Amino acid sequence: MRIVSADTGGALLDRNYTPVGLIATAAVLVEKPYRTASMSIARFSDPFNYDMRGRQAMRDEVLLALKLAKKVKPDVVHIDSTLGGIELRKLDDPTIDALRISDRGKAIWHELARELQPIAKRFWEEKGIEVVAIGKESVPVRIAEIYAGLYSVKWGIEFAREHGSVRIGLPRYMDVVLEGKRLVGRSLDPREGGLYGEVEADSEGLEWEVYPNPVARTFMVFEARRR
């Protein structure tokens, strides 16, 4: 099975390790043996002007996943919303009201579905590919999360080169290392079977370190500064 997924991750942190805003949305194509992506693309946001309520991330993820899916024609698209695996094309108002999610979650989906449900329905009619709201149960969603962290670090490297320093909060249970001109991200959860990702990145002229977030257990921080 060939699966496209997308997720948003990686946060710019202030001096108190508080997230300012999210940085990158990544879409990935995942194929057997389902440990990494065979293709990835990214969309970068402005973390200084970011809607942290969840609407922006979900919209960006669906649109970016469909952009990649149109190119690679997967069997299915997984999105990071835990709605029991329901097809996005079926998310009309009565269906959303019947979901076993919080009132806040329903309000977000009532707003998002006005734009995204018709897009998913048209995509299914034209391509025969379902967009499924499966959430964190999906391995490709987790791989997309790792890639979102990698692209956020890549953004952070350029930010540090221009502004002197940066502090990036990585997704949960994720570590990164710079190996030459490769940025490698790996899951720290031993139950995940060695999930990882790679993107190109050049850290020349920078010093960097990765360490636990002191105010958010299970999260790591990437910090870089100009030499």
C-alpha positions in Angstrom: 0.0 0.0 0.0 1.2 3.5 -0.9 0.1 6.2 1.5 0.4 10.0 1.5 0.1 11.8 4.8 0.8 15.2 6.2 1.4 16.8 9.6 2.5 20.1 11.1 5.3 20.2 13.7 8.3 22.1 15.0 7.7 25.2 17.0 9.8 28.4 17.4 10.4 28.7 21.2 11.0 31.9 23.2 13.6 32.3 26.0 11.1 30.5 28.4 10.6 27.6 26.0 7.1 28.7 25.2 5.9 28.0 21.6 5.6 31.2 19.6 4.2 29.4 16.6 4.5 26.4 14.4 6.9 26.3 11.5 6.5 23.6 8.9 3.9 21.3 7.4 5.3 18.3 5.6 3.6 15.8 3.3 5.1 12.5 2.6 4.7 9.4 0.5 5.3 6.2 2.5 5.7 2.8 1.1 6.6 -0.6 2.4 8.5 -1.3 4.8 6.9 1.9 6.2 9.9 3.3 8.2 10.5 6.5 6.3 9.3 8.6 3.3 10.2 7.9 -0.3 9.2 11.5 -1.1 8.5 14.6 0.9 7.5 18.2 0.3 7.0 21.1 2.8 5.2 24.3 3.3 6.6 26.9 5.7 4.5 29.2 7.9 5.3 32.4 9.7 5.7 31.3 13.3 5.4 34.9 14.5 1.9 35.1 13.0 0.4 31.7 13.5 -3.1 30.5 14.6 -2.3 28.0 17.3 -5.9 26.9 17.7 -5.5 24.1 15.2 -7.5 25.4 12.2 -4.5 26.6 10.2 -2.5 23.4 10.7 -5.3 21.1 9.6 -6.1 23.2 6.5 -2.4 23.3 5.5 -2.1 19.6 6.1 -5.0 18.5 3.9 -4.1 20.9 1.1 -0.4 19.9 1.1 -1.3 16.2 1.2 -3.6 16.5 -1.8 -0.9 18.4 -3.7 1.5 15.5 -3.2 -1.2 12.9 -3.8 -2.1 14.4 -7.2 1.5 13.9 -8.2 2.2 10.4 -6.8 -1.3 8.8 -6.9 -1.3 6.8 -3.6 -3.9 4.3 -2.5 -5.1 6.5 0.3 -4.4 9.8 2.1 -4.1 9.9 5.9 -4.7 13.1 7.8 -3.8 13.8 11.4 -7.2 14.1 12.9 -8.5 11.2 15.1 -12.0 10.8 13.9 -12.1 7.0 13.7 -10.9 6.7 10.1 -13.9 8.5 8.6 -13.6 9.7 5.0 -13.2 13.5 4.8 -15.7 13.7 1.9 -18.4 12.5 4.3 -17.9 15.1 7.0 -21.1 17.1 6.7 -22.6 19.0 9.6 -24.8 16.1 10.9 -21.9 13.7 10.8 -19.7 16.1 12.7 -22.4 16.6 15.3 -22.5 12.8 15.8 -18.7 12.5 16.3 -17.4 11.5 19.8 -15.1 14.5 20.1 -15.0 17.7 22.2 -17.3 20.6 21.4 -14.2 22.6 20.5 -13.2 19.9 18.0 -16.7 19.9 16.5 -16.6 23.7 16.1 -13.2 23.5 14.4 -14.4 20.8 12.0 -17.7 22.6 11.2 -15.6 25.6 10.1 -13.0 23.5 8.2 -15.4 21.2 6.5 -17.0 24.0 4.6 -13.8 24.3 2.6 -12.2 20.9 2.9 -15.1 18.4 2.5 -16.0 19.5 -1.0 -12.3 19.4 -2.0 -12.0 15.8 -0.7 -15.2 14.8 -2.4 -14.1 16.2 -5.7 -10.7 14.5 -5.3 -12.4 11.1 -4.6 -14.7 11.6 -7.6 -11.8 12.5 -9.9 -9.0 10.2 -8.6 -10.8 7.5 -6.7 -8.6 8.2 -3.6 -10.0 8.6 -0.2 -8.8 11.2 2.4 -9.2 9.5 5.8 -9.1 11.1 9.2 -7.1 8.5 11.1 -4.9 10.6 13.3 -1.9 9.3 15.3 -2.8 5.6 14.8 -1.3 6.0 11.3 2.4 5.3 10.9 2.6 7.6 7.8 1.2 10.4 10.0 4.0 9.9 12.5 6.6 9.8 9.6 5.1 13.1 8.4 5.4 14.5 11.9 9.1 13.6 11.9 9.6 15.3 8.5 7.8 18.4 9.8 10.3 18.5 12.6 13.2 18.1 10.2 11.9 20.9 7.9 11.4 23.1 11.0 15.0 22.6 11.9 16.1 23.3 8.4 14.1 26.6 8.6 15.8 27.2 12.0 19.3 26.8 10.6 18.7 29.6 8.1 17.0 31.7 10.8 20.1 31.3 13.0 22.4 32.1 10.2 20.5 35.4 9.6 19.6 36.4 13.1 22.3 34.8 15.2 20.5 32.1 17.1 17.3 30.0 17.3 15.5 27.6 19.5 13.2 25.0 17.9 10.9 22.6 19.8 10.8 19.2 18.1 7.8 16.9 17.9 7.4 14.4 20.7 9.9 11.5 21.0 12.1 12.9 18.2 15.8 13.5 18.0 17.9 15.1 15.2 21.5 15.0 14.1 23.4 16.9 11.4 25.6 14.5 9.4 27.6 16.5 6.9 24.9 18.1 4.7 22.2 15.7 5.8 19.7 16.4 8.6 18.5 13.1 10.1 15.5 12.8 12.4 14.7 9.6 14.4 11.9 8.5 16.6 13.0 8.0 20.2 10.1 5.7 20.9 11.3 2.1 20.8 7.8 0.8 20.0 7.8 2.5 16.6 10.2 0.2 14.9 12.9 2.7 13.9 11.0 5.4 12.1 13.2 8.1 10.6 13.5 10.8 8.0 16.3 12.7 6.1 16.5 16.1 4.4 19.4 18.1 3.0 20.7 20.9 5.3 23.9 22.9 5.6 25.0 23.9 9.1 28.2 25.6 8.0 29.1 28.5 10.3 26.8 27.3 13.1 27.1 25.6 16.4 24.2 23.4 17.4 23.0 21.1 20.2 19.9 19.0 21.0 18.7 18.6 24.5 15.5 17.8 26.5 12.9 20.6 26.8 13.1 21.6 30.5 9.4 22.5 30.7 7.9 19.8 28.4 8.8 16.2 29.1 9.2 13.9 26.1 10.1 16.8 23.8 13.6 17.7 22.6 15.0 21.2 21.7 17.2 22.0 18.7 19.3 25.1 19.4 21.7 26.7 17.0 23.9 29.9 17.0 26.4 31.5 14.8 30.0 30.8 15.5 
